[in-house]
Amino acid sequence: MSAMALAPEGPRTLVLEPTVHAPLLARRFLAGCFAEWGIAGDHLGRLVVCELVTNAWRHGEGPIVVRLYLDERDGRPVVEVWDSGAGRPVVRPPDDGAVCGRGLLLVAGFVRGCWGVRPLNEGGKAVWAKLPRAE
């Protein structure tokens, strides 16, 4: 079955207010989309969207946009999180004494380096991660 057959309407989008509830709502949104697309294992996707939305809430600006789609070339799910903040996320080196700052390092490892940041024409940025195939 092709990616277009799984998601004929294209990317799914959710707009969130930047509040403490945004990560939970994003996880629920991803779980629902994955269920509709027939993707059984959504644990990694929920972790990734939660981390990216949390970063947008804590460090970004304005509304948070979550965009999910299946890459038409390989059918792998892609998670994008947009915000209007100018700052760019940076993977910090491991620090056993830190109480925060490990999330993006974990995401980068889980998606095997298949993530990035791109500027948006209207300002701000989109942070994206392509999830690996279920093994």
Residue frames relative to the residue before (quaternion, step in Angstrom):
aa qw qx qy qz dx dy dz
M 1.0000 0.0000 0.0000 0.0000 0.00 0.00 0.00
S 0.3874 -0.7392 0.5009 0.2293 3.60 -0.80 0.93
A 0.6457 -0.5139 0.3928 0.4058 3.56 -1.27 0.39
M 0.6352 0.5304 -0.3408 0.4461 3.58 1.00 -0.71
A 0.6381 0.5095 -0.3348 0.4702 3.58 1.05 -0.63
L 0.6631 0.5081 -0.3080 0.4553 3.57 1.08 -0.68
A 0.8092 0.1003 -0.0143 0.5788 3.58 0.99 -0.80
P 0.0495 -0.8638 0.5002 0.0343 3.61 0.59 1.10
E 0.6726 0.5075 -0.3148 0.4370 3.59 1.07 -0.53
G 0.5564 -0.6290 0.3840 0.3837 3.59 1.25 0.02
P 0.8131 -0.2608 0.1764 0.4896 3.55 -1.25 -0.39
R 0.3143 -0.6966 0.6125 0.2022 3.53 -1.23 0.64
T 0.1076 -0.8192 0.5633 0.0082 3.56 -0.91 0.93
L 0.0467 -0.7624 0.6454 0.0043 3.54 -1.09 0.85
V 0.1718 -0.7662 0.6120 0.0937 3.58 -0.91 0.95
L 0.0970 -0.8181 0.5668 -0.0120 3.54 -0.77 1.13
E 0.4429 -0.6154 0.5707 0.3153 3.52 -1.23 0.53
P 0.4746 -0.6794 0.4721 0.3004 3.62 -1.01 0.69
T 0.3074 0.7366 -0.5326 0.2814 3.57 0.24 1.33
V 0.7137 -0.4355 0.3428 0.4283 3.52 -1.35 0.10
H 0.6560 0.5321 -0.3016 0.4422 3.61 1.18 -0.50
A 0.4811 0.7120 -0.4184 0.2940 3.60 1.21 -0.37
P 0.6724 0.4915 -0.3407 0.4362 3.68 0.76 -0.81
L 0.6371 0.5227 -0.3266 0.4629 3.61 0.97 -0.81
L 0.6733 0.4927 -0.2970 0.4644 3.59 0.87 -0.93
A 0.6400 0.5194 -0.3221 0.4657 3.58 1.04 -0.76
R 0.6383 0.5166 -0.3304 0.4653 3.62 0.98 -0.79
R 0.6557 0.5043 -0.3116 0.4677 3.59 0.94 -0.85
F 0.6322 0.5359 -0.3210 0.4583 3.57 1.00 -0.84
L 0.6674 0.4923 -0.2999 0.4714 3.58 0.88 -0.94
A 0.6482 0.5216 -0.3270 0.4481 3.60 0.88 -0.88
G 0.6618 0.5046 -0.3055 0.4626 3.59 0.96 -0.80
C 0.6548 0.5036 -0.3080 0.4720 3.59 0.95 -0.85
F 0.6609 0.5022 -0.3143 0.4607 3.57 0.88 -0.92
A 0.6329 0.5226 -0.3380 0.4607 3.61 0.98 -0.77
E 0.6604 0.4995 -0.3071 0.4691 3.60 0.94 -0.85
W 0.7046 0.4566 -0.2556 0.4793 3.58 1.06 -0.74
G 0.4941 -0.6815 0.4168 0.3432 3.59 1.27 -0.08
I 0.4492 0.6514 -0.4771 0.3823 3.59 1.16 0.55
A 0.3195 -0.8051 0.4723 0.1635 3.55 -0.33 1.28
G 0.7731 0.3392 -0.1849 0.5032 3.60 0.80 -0.95
D 0.0178 0.8328 -0.5519 0.0407 3.58 -0.34 1.20
H 0.3581 0.7746 -0.4730 0.2191 3.61 1.24 0.07
L 0.6863 0.4670 -0.2887 0.4770 3.58 0.83 -0.94
G 0.6367 0.5328 -0.3268 0.4515 3.59 0.97 -0.81
R 0.6565 0.5006 -0.3140 0.4688 3.58 0.97 -0.83
L 0.6348 0.5205 -0.3305 0.4656 3.59 1.01 -0.76
V 0.6780 0.4987 -0.2912 0.4547 3.58 0.87 -0.98
V 0.6913 0.4617 -0.3040 0.4654 3.62 0.76 -0.93
C 0.6163 0.5475 -0.3446 0.4491 3.58 1.05 -0.71
E 0.6779 0.4870 -0.2934 0.4660 3.59 0.87 -0.92
L 0.6888 0.4802 -0.2987 0.4536 3.60 0.84 -0.92
V 0.6568 0.4885 -0.3100 0.4835 3.60 1.02 -0.76
T 0.6218 0.5306 -0.3442 0.4619 3.59 0.99 -0.75
N 0.6495 0.5051 -0.3196 0.4701 3.59 0.96 -0.82
A 0.6520 0.5050 -0.3192 0.4669 3.60 0.96 -0.82
W 0.6488 0.5141 -0.3108 0.4670 3.58 1.01 -0.81
R 0.7476 0.4254 -0.2278 0.4563 3.59 0.81 -0.99
H 0.8266 0.2560 -0.0901 0.4930 3.57 0.91 -0.91
G 0.6558 0.5248 -0.3132 0.4432 3.60 1.20 -0.31
E 0.3883 -0.6822 0.5596 0.2659 3.51 -1.31 -0.43
G 0.8291 0.2745 -0.1902 0.4485 3.51 -1.29 0.51
P 0.7608 -0.3385 0.2684 0.4844 3.55 -1.29 -0.24
I 0.3410 -0.7097 0.5826 0.2015 3.53 -1.25 0.54
V 0.1351 -0.7835 0.6037 0.0586 3.56 -0.82 0.99
V 0.1360 -0.7625 0.6298 0.0590 3.55 -0.84 1.07
R 0.0292 -0.7943 0.6062 -0.0295 3.56 -0.79 1.05
L 0.0610 -0.7951 0.6033 -0.0127 3.56 -0.77 1.09
Y 0.1638 0.7724 -0.6057 0.0990 3.55 -1.04 0.78
L 0.4260 -0.6495 0.5579 0.2921 3.51 -1.34 0.23
D 0.4630 -0.6772 0.4954 0.2856 3.57 -0.77 1.04
E 0.4211 -0.7424 0.4618 0.2414 3.60 -0.64 1.08
R 0.6271 0.5492 -0.3463 0.4304 3.60 1.18 -0.37
D 0.8396 0.1180 -0.0363 0.5290 3.59 0.90 -0.86
G 0.5010 -0.6954 0.4017 0.3225 3.61 1.25 0.03
R 0.4923 0.6661 -0.4373 0.3504 3.60 1.24 0.07
P 0.5013 -0.6608 0.4627 0.3129 3.60 -1.01 0.76
V 0.1425 -0.7590 0.6317 0.0679 3.52 -1.13 0.80
V 0.1752 -0.7545 0.6283 0.0727 3.54 -1.02 0.97
E 0.0087 -0.7759 0.6307 -0.0108 3.56 -0.85 1.00
V 0.0589 -0.7686 0.6363 0.0311 3.54 -1.07 0.80
W 0.1484 -0.8017 0.5784 0.0274 3.54 -0.71 1.18
D 0.1150 0.7389 -0.6638 0.0105 3.52 -1.29 0.53
S 0.5308 -0.6723 0.4240 0.2941 3.57 -1.20 0.40
G 0.4287 0.7059 -0.4626 0.3224 3.60 1.21 0.23
A 0.4930 -0.6803 0.4683 0.2736 3.55 -1.15 0.66
G 0.5837 0.6141 -0.3731 0.3780 3.61 1.11 -0.59
R 0.2712 -0.7508 0.5836 0.1489 3.53 -1.20 0.64
P 0.4757 -0.6749 0.4741 0.3058 3.60 -0.94 0.80
V 0.1248 -0.7771 0.6158 0.0369 3.52 -1.13 0.76
V 0.3901 -0.6818 0.5633 0.2564 3.56 -0.99 0.85
R 0.2601 -0.7749 0.5610 0.1307 3.55 -0.68 1.12
P 0.5348 -0.5962 0.4676 0.3740 3.57 -1.12 0.51
P 0.6181 -0.5559 0.3895 0.3965 3.59 -1.11 0.57
D 0.0158 0.7730 -0.6326 0.0439 3.55 -1.04 0.88
D 0.3374 -0.7862 0.4858 0.1790 3.57 -0.30 1.27
G 0.6864 0.4889 -0.2844 0.4572 3.59 1.15 -0.46
A 0.5521 0.6328 -0.3934 0.3740 3.60 1.21 -0.29
V 0.3390 -0.7362 0.5486 0.2055 3.56 -1.13 0.69
C 0.7690 0.1168 -0.1103 0.6188 3.59 1.28 -0.05
G 0.6139 0.6021 -0.3839 0.3365 3.56 -1.28 -0.02
R 0.5790 0.6009 -0.3764 0.4026 3.60 1.23 0.23
G 0.4926 0.7292 -0.3978 0.2595 3.57 1.19 -0.49
L 0.7081 0.4474 -0.2771 0.4707 3.58 0.77 -0.96
L 0.5858 0.5536 -0.3625 0.4678 3.58 1.13 -0.57
L 0.6537 0.4975 -0.3018 0.4838 3.59 1.00 -0.83
V 0.6431 0.5211 -0.3240 0.4582 3.58 0.91 -0.92
A 0.6569 0.5180 -0.3152 0.4482 3.60 0.84 -0.95
G 0.6702 0.4912 -0.2966 0.4707 3.58 1.00 -0.77
F 0.6824 0.5044 -0.2914 0.4415 3.56 0.88 -0.93
V 0.7402 0.3645 -0.2260 0.5179 3.60 1.03 -0.72
R 0.4481 -0.7383 0.4109 0.2921 3.53 1.33 0.36
G 0.7322 -0.4559 0.2269 0.4522 3.54 0.93 0.96
C 0.5580 0.6152 -0.3857 0.4017 3.59 1.25 0.02
W 0.4968 0.5980 -0.4675 0.4208 3.55 0.41 1.29
G 0.0686 0.8110 -0.5797 0.0385 3.55 -1.23 0.22
V 0.3663 -0.6801 0.5885 0.2387 3.49 -1.40 -0.13
R 0.0027 -0.7838 0.6209 0.0120 3.55 -1.01 0.78
P 0.4776 -0.6615 0.4864 0.3127 3.59 -1.02 0.71
L 0.3484 -0.7049 0.5761 0.2232 3.54 -1.20 0.59
N 0.5868 -0.6058 0.4069 0.3509 3.59 -1.00 0.78
E 0.7164 0.4419 -0.2432 0.4821 3.57 1.03 -0.81
G 0.6411 -0.4890 0.3212 0.4967 3.59 1.29 0.08
G 0.6966 0.4197 -0.3415 0.4711 3.52 -1.15 0.56
K 0.3798 -0.7205 0.5393 0.2141 3.53 -1.28 -0.36
A 0.2564 -0.6934 0.6434 0.1987 3.48 -1.43 0.26
V 0.1462 -0.7472 0.6434 0.0795 3.55 -0.86 1.02
W 0.0527 -0.8260 0.5606 -0.0259 3.57 -0.70 1.08
A 0.0352 -0.7623 0.6452 0.0388 3.52 -1.31 0.45
K 0.2319 -0.7516 0.6034 0.1313 3.54 -0.96 0.94
L 0.3491 -0.7668 0.5075 0.1804 3.54 -0.66 1.16
P 0.4984 -0.6473 0.4783 0.3221 3.58 -1.06 0.68
R 0.6106 -0.5174 0.4398 0.4075 3.54 -1.28 0.30
A 0.5388 -0.5950 0.4794 0.3548 3.53 -1.13 0.62
E 0.2511 -0.7919 0.5420 0.1272 3.55 -0.90 0.92
